[in-house]
Amino acid sequence: MEAPIYNAAGKKSGSLELPEQIFSIEWNDSLMHQVVTAMQGNARPTVAHTKTRGDVRGGGRKPWQQKGTGRARHGSIRSPIWRGGGITHGPRADKNYSRTIPKKMRARALFMALSRKMKDGEILFVDSFGIDSPKTAAAKKALVSFSKISGFEKLATKKKNAAIVAFAMPNDASEKSFRNIGNVKTLDVRSLNPVAVLGSTFVIIENPEASVATLLSRSAKK
Protein backbone atom coordinates (compact mmCIF):
# COMPACT_ATOMS: atom_id res chain seq x y z
CA MET A 1 0.00 0.00 0.00
CA GLU A 2 1.49 3.31 -1.14
CA ALA A 3 0.45 6.74 0.08
CA PRO A 4 1.48 10.20 -1.16
CA ILE A 5 3.45 12.60 1.02
CA TYR A 6 2.77 16.35 0.84
CA ASN A 7 4.68 19.42 1.93
CA ALA A 8 3.33 22.40 3.88
CA ALA A 9 2.23 24.04 0.63
CA GLY A 10 -0.05 21.11 -0.20
CA LYS A 11 2.15 19.87 -3.04
CA LYS A 12 3.12 16.22 -3.44
CA SER A 13 6.72 15.70 -2.40
CA GLY A 14 7.05 11.92 -2.42
CA SER A 15 5.40 8.65 -1.48
CA LEU A 16 5.57 6.10 1.29
CA GLU A 17 4.99 2.36 1.42
CA LEU A 18 2.64 1.71 4.32
CA PRO A 19 2.76 -1.50 6.37
CA GLU A 20 -0.41 -3.57 6.07
CA GLN A 21 -0.29 -4.63 9.73
CA ILE A 22 -1.12 -1.02 10.65
CA PHE A 23 -3.17 0.43 7.80
CA SER A 24 -5.01 -2.66 6.51
CA ILE A 25 -6.52 -4.16 9.66
CA GLU A 26 -10.02 -5.60 9.54
CA TRP A 27 -12.57 -3.80 11.71
CA ASN A 28 -13.76 -5.52 14.89
CA ASP A 29 -16.76 -3.86 16.55
CA SER A 30 -16.55 -5.68 19.88
CA LEU A 31 -12.83 -5.02 20.34
CA MET A 32 -13.15 -1.35 19.44
CA HIS A 33 -16.12 -0.89 21.76
CA GLN A 34 -14.30 -2.56 24.64
CA VAL A 35 -11.17 -0.42 24.24
CA VAL A 36 -12.97 2.89 23.66
CA THR A 37 -15.38 2.48 26.58
CA ALA A 38 -12.50 1.45 28.85
CA MET A 39 -10.46 4.51 27.83
CA GLN A 40 -13.43 6.80 28.38
CA GLY A 41 -14.01 5.23 31.78
CA ASN A 42 -10.36 5.74 32.71
CA ALA A 43 -10.65 9.42 31.79
CA ARG A 44 -13.94 9.88 33.63
CA PRO A 45 -13.65 12.17 36.66
CA THR A 46 -15.64 11.14 39.73
CA VAL A 47 -16.94 14.58 40.63
CA ALA A 48 -20.59 13.98 41.53
CA HIS A 49 -20.94 12.94 45.16
CA THR A 50 -24.04 12.72 47.35
CA LYS A 51 -24.28 12.10 51.09
CA THR A 52 -26.08 9.16 52.56
CA ARG A 53 -27.98 9.43 55.83
CA GLY A 54 -24.78 8.47 57.62
CA ASP A 55 -22.86 11.38 56.07
CA VAL A 56 -25.38 14.15 56.71
CA ARG A 57 -24.73 16.15 59.85
CA GLY A 58 -27.34 15.93 62.62
CA GLY A 59 -30.22 13.57 63.15
CA GLY A 60 -28.86 11.89 66.25
CA ARG A 61 -31.94 12.52 68.36
CA LYS A 62 -35.24 10.80 67.71
CA PRO A 63 -37.60 13.57 66.50
CA TRP A 64 -40.49 12.43 68.71
CA GLN A 65 -41.49 9.46 70.79
CA GLN A 66 -42.39 6.20 69.13
CA LYS A 67 -46.03 6.06 70.26
CA GLY A 68 -48.79 8.34 71.46
CA THR A 69 -48.36 11.34 69.17
CA GLY A 70 -50.60 10.16 66.33
CA ARG A 71 -47.85 10.77 63.85
CA ALA A 72 -45.80 8.29 61.87
CA ARG A 73 -42.81 6.82 63.67
CA HIS A 74 -39.38 8.21 62.77
CA GLY A 75 -35.93 7.61 64.12
CA SER A 76 -33.97 10.46 62.51
CA ILE A 77 -34.63 13.72 60.71
CA ARG A 78 -31.80 12.77 58.31
CA SER A 79 -33.77 9.88 56.85
CA PRO A 80 -33.90 9.98 53.01
CA ILE A 81 -37.63 10.69 53.10
CA TRP A 82 -37.04 13.92 55.05
CA ARG A 83 -36.11 17.23 53.52
CA GLY A 84 -32.42 17.81 54.25
CA GLY A 85 -31.87 14.12 54.77
CA GLY A 86 -29.51 11.73 53.02
CA ILE A 87 -29.75 10.69 49.37
CA THR A 88 -30.61 7.13 48.44
CA HIS A 89 -28.70 5.51 45.53
CA GLY A 90 -27.06 8.79 44.53
CA PRO A 91 -23.68 9.11 42.74
CA ARG A 92 -20.64 8.56 44.93
CA ALA A 93 -17.13 9.88 44.32
CA ASP A 94 -15.60 6.67 45.66
CA LYS A 95 -16.86 4.70 42.64
CA ASN A 96 -14.05 3.59 40.35
CA TYR A 97 -14.78 3.54 36.61
CA SER A 98 -11.25 2.64 35.48
CA ARG A 99 -10.47 -0.60 33.69
CA THR A 100 -7.22 -2.20 32.58
CA ILE A 101 -6.59 -2.36 28.83
CA PRO A 102 -3.96 -4.85 27.60
CA LYS A 103 -1.30 -3.23 25.41
CA LYS A 104 -2.00 -5.56 22.49
CA MET A 105 -5.71 -4.70 22.55
CA ARG A 106 -5.00 -0.97 22.70
CA ALA A 107 -2.54 -1.20 19.79
CA ARG A 108 -4.94 -3.35 17.76
CA ALA A 109 -7.76 -0.85 18.27
CA LEU A 110 -5.48 2.01 17.21
CA PHE A 111 -4.47 0.18 14.03
CA MET A 112 -8.13 -0.57 13.27
CA ALA A 113 -8.96 3.12 13.64
CA LEU A 114 -6.06 4.12 11.37
CA SER A 115 -7.09 1.47 8.84
CA ARG A 116 -10.64 2.81 8.79
CA LYS A 117 -9.38 6.37 8.30
CA MET A 118 -7.01 5.20 5.56
CA LYS A 119 -9.80 3.33 3.80
CA ASP A 120 -12.01 6.43 3.91
CA GLY A 121 -9.18 8.64 2.58
CA GLU A 122 -8.95 10.74 5.72
CA ILE A 123 -5.23 10.41 6.54
CA LEU A 124 -2.78 13.00 5.22
CA PHE A 125 0.99 12.50 5.39
CA VAL A 126 3.11 15.67 5.58
CA ASP A 127 6.90 15.68 5.40
CA SER A 128 7.31 18.84 7.51
CA PHE A 129 5.36 21.96 8.46
CA GLY A 130 8.48 24.12 8.38
CA ILE A 131 7.48 26.10 11.48
CA ASP A 132 10.52 27.26 13.46
CA SER A 133 8.71 29.56 15.91
CA PRO A 134 5.11 29.52 17.17
CA LYS A 135 2.98 31.17 14.49
CA THR A 136 -0.72 30.38 14.28
CA ALA A 137 -0.90 32.14 10.90
CA ALA A 138 1.58 29.62 9.46
CA ALA A 139 -0.48 26.70 10.79
CA LYS A 140 -3.69 28.12 9.32
CA LYS A 141 -1.96 28.70 6.01
CA ALA A 142 -0.89 25.05 5.94
CA LEU A 143 -4.45 23.87 6.65
CA VAL A 144 -5.78 26.04 3.82
CA SER A 145 -3.18 24.51 1.49
CA PHE A 146 -4.16 21.00 2.59
CA SER A 147 -7.84 21.76 1.97
CA LYS A 148 -7.04 22.11 -1.73
CA ILE A 149 -6.09 18.43 -1.86
CA SER A 150 -8.83 16.19 -3.20
CA GLY A 151 -10.83 14.67 -0.34
CA PHE A 152 -9.66 17.18 2.26
CA GLU A 153 -11.82 20.14 1.24
CA LYS A 154 -13.59 20.29 4.63
CA LEU A 155 -10.30 20.65 6.49
CA ALA A 156 -10.40 24.46 6.47
CA THR A 157 -14.18 24.90 6.87
CA LYS A 158 -15.23 22.33 9.47
CA LYS A 159 -15.87 24.13 12.77
CA LYS A 160 -15.41 21.25 15.23
CA ASN A 161 -13.05 18.27 15.37
CA ALA A 162 -11.68 18.95 11.89
CA ALA A 163 -8.33 17.21 12.36
CA ILE A 164 -5.80 15.79 14.74
CA VAL A 165 -2.17 16.57 13.96
CA ALA A 166 0.26 13.85 15.04
CA PHE A 167 3.95 14.72 15.35
CA ALA A 168 6.72 12.15 15.04
CA MET A 169 8.69 13.91 17.78
CA PRO A 170 7.69 16.63 20.26
CA ASN A 171 7.83 19.99 18.50
CA ASP A 172 6.90 22.99 20.65
CA ALA A 173 6.80 25.48 17.77
CA SER A 174 4.42 23.44 15.62
CA GLU A 175 2.33 22.23 18.54
CA LYS A 176 1.78 25.77 19.86
CA SER A 177 0.94 26.99 16.36
CA PHE A 178 -1.79 24.40 15.81
CA ARG A 179 -2.97 24.47 19.43
CA ASN A 180 -4.45 27.94 18.95
CA ILE A 181 -6.81 26.64 16.25
CA GLY A 182 -10.05 25.57 17.88
CA ASN A 183 -11.02 22.76 15.49
CA VAL A 184 -7.59 21.09 15.53
CA LYS A 185 -5.98 18.89 18.19
CA THR A 186 -2.30 18.00 18.50
CA LEU A 187 -0.68 14.82 19.75
CA ASP A 188 2.57 12.88 19.50
CA VAL A 189 2.44 9.72 17.39
CA ARG A 190 3.53 7.64 20.39
CA SER A 191 0.43 8.93 22.23
CA LEU A 192 -2.04 8.22 19.43
CA ASN A 193 -5.09 6.26 20.58
CA PRO A 194 -8.35 5.12 18.95
CA VAL A 195 -10.46 7.70 20.83
CA ALA A 196 -8.35 10.58 19.48
CA VAL A 197 -8.23 9.15 15.95
CA LEU A 198 -11.96 8.47 15.68
CA GLY A 199 -12.82 11.75 17.40
CA SER A 200 -11.56 13.86 14.48
CA THR A 201 -12.55 13.85 10.84
CA PHE A 202 -9.01 13.93 9.44
CA VAL A 203 -5.65 12.67 10.70
CA ILE A 204 -2.52 14.59 9.67
CA ILE A 205 0.72 12.71 10.33
CA GLU A 206 3.97 14.67 10.22
CA ASN A 207 7.29 13.06 9.22
CA PRO A 208 5.61 9.83 8.07
CA GLU A 209 8.77 7.70 7.94
CA ALA A 210 9.58 8.25 11.61
CA SER A 211 5.90 8.13 12.59
CA VAL A 212 5.32 4.78 10.90
CA ALA A 213 8.47 3.42 12.54
CA THR A 214 7.08 4.45 15.93
CA LEU A 215 3.79 2.71 15.17
CA LEU A 216 5.62 -0.41 14.05
CA SER A 217 7.47 -0.50 17.36
CA ARG A 218 4.11 -0.58 19.13
CA SER A 219 2.95 -3.49 17.00
CA ALA A 220 6.13 -5.40 17.87
CA LYS A 221 5.63 -5.07 21.64
CA LYS A 222 4.35 -8.15 23.44
N, C-alpha and C positions, 0 to 999 in steps of 0.2 A: 504494500500500500504506500503510495507516494503522495505527498502533500506539498503545496507550494509555500514558499517563505517570502514574506513581504518586508519592505523597509518602512520607516516611519512616514514616508511620503505616499504609501499605498501602492508602490510599484513592486512587481515581482523581482526578487533578488536571487532566487535559487529554489531548491526543492530538497525534500527530506524523506527518506524511507522510514516509514513508521512501523514499529513492531506490532504484530497482530495480537500478541498476548496482552496488549494494553488498549489498542484502538479497534479491536474486532472481537470483543467479548459478547457472548449471547446474553440477553437481558433475563434476569431472574427476579420476578416480582416479590417473592417471599423473602429472599435474601436482602434485597434493597429495602423493603419495608422494615425488616428487623434492624438493619444497621441505622437507617435514618431515624426511626423512632427511638432507638437507644441513644443516639447522639443528641437528639432534641431533649430527651429526658436528662442526660448528663449536663446539659446547658440550662436546665430549668431551675430558676431560683425559687427557693421555698420561702416566699415572703408572707403569704397569707397565713395568719395564725389566730385562732379563736381560743377563748378560755372555757374550760369545762367548769362544772360547779365546784370542783376542788381547787380551781385556780382563782376564782373570783373572790375578792376580799369581802369579809363579813359573812353573815348567815350562821354564826355559831350558836345563837340562841333560838330556841323553838319559838315561832311567832306568837302562838297562843296554845293554851292547853289542849290536850288531845280530845277531851269530851266536854260536853256541857255548854258550848258556845253556840251551837247550831250551825256553825260553819264547817267547811270541809277541813279535814285534818292535814296539817303541813308540818314538816320538820325543819325547813330552812327557807328563808326568803331568797336564797340563791339557787333554788331549784330551777331547772330549765323552763318550767311553765310560768315562772314569775318574770315580770319586767325587771331588767337589771341582773337577771340570773345567768347561769352558765349556758353555753351553746352545745346542743346535742349534735354529734356527727359533723361538726364543722371542720374546716381545713386546719391542719396542724403543721407548724414549721419543722417538727421533728421527723416528718415523713421523708424518706429517701427515694428519689426517683431515678437515681443513677444505676446503670447496668454496665457490665463488662463486655467489651467488644473485642473478640480475638483479632489479632493483627491481619491474619489472612483474610478474614471476612471483610474487614474495613478496606483493605487493598482491593479485594475483588469488587466490592461495591463501587469504589472510586473508578476502577477500570471500566465497569459497566456504564457508569455515568459518562465517562469520556467517550466510550464507544457510541453511546446514543447521540451525544453531541456531534461526534464526527460523522455519523450516518446522516444526521439532519443538516450537515454543512454549517455548523455553528461554532467551529473552532478555527481560530486564526493564528497562524504562526508568524511572529515578527522577529527579525534578526536583532534589532536594537532600536530603542526609542531615541537615542542620541541626546538625552537630557542630562546635562552636567550639573545644573543647579535647579532647585525647585522653581518651576514655572508652570502654573496651571494653564496658561495660554498655549504653551507648547504641547501639553497633553491633549487639550481640546482640539488643537490643530491636527494632531495625529488621529484622533477619533473621526474627525471630519474626513480625513484622507481615507481612512479605512471604510467609511460608509459608502465610498464610491466603488468599492469592490462588490462584485455580483454576489448577492445573498446576504450582505451585511448593511443594507440600506437603512435599516432601523437603528443602527448603532448610534447615530447622532441625534435621533429624534425621540427615541423611547425615553419616557420620563422616569421610570422606576426599574431597577434591576436590569439595566441594559447589558452590562458586561462585568466579568471578573477578570482582572489582569493578574496573571501569575508570573512572578519573576524567578529566574533560575537561581539567582543569588540575591541576598538583601541589597537593595539599592535605595538609599534614603531620598536622593534627588527625584527619582522617578516615582517612588511611592508617595511622596508628599505632593507631587504634581497631580497625580491622579486622585489622591485622597480628597481633594477639594471639590471634585465633581460628584454631585449627589447621586447620580444613577450608576456609578462605577465603584466597585470594590477592589481592593488590592490584597494579594496574598502571595507568600512564597510557594514555589512548586512543592517543596517538601511538606507543606502544611495543607495542601489541597485535600479536600474531602468531598464526599458525594453531596452533602447538604449545600455546600458552597457552589459546586458545579451546577447542580440542578436548580439552584435558587436564582441563577442569572440566565438571561437569554443567550448571550454569547460568552465564549471563553477565549481570551487572548493570552497566548503563551509566548513569553519573551525568551530569546536565546534557545531555540528549540532543541539544538543538539545537547546542550547541558541539561535542559529540562527533561528530555526523554531519558537521558542517562540516570537522572535522579529517580524517575518513575520506575525504571528497570531495576534499580537497586531495591526498591520497595517490593517488587514482585519476586525478587530473589530471596528475600528474608523468610525464614521459617517461623 
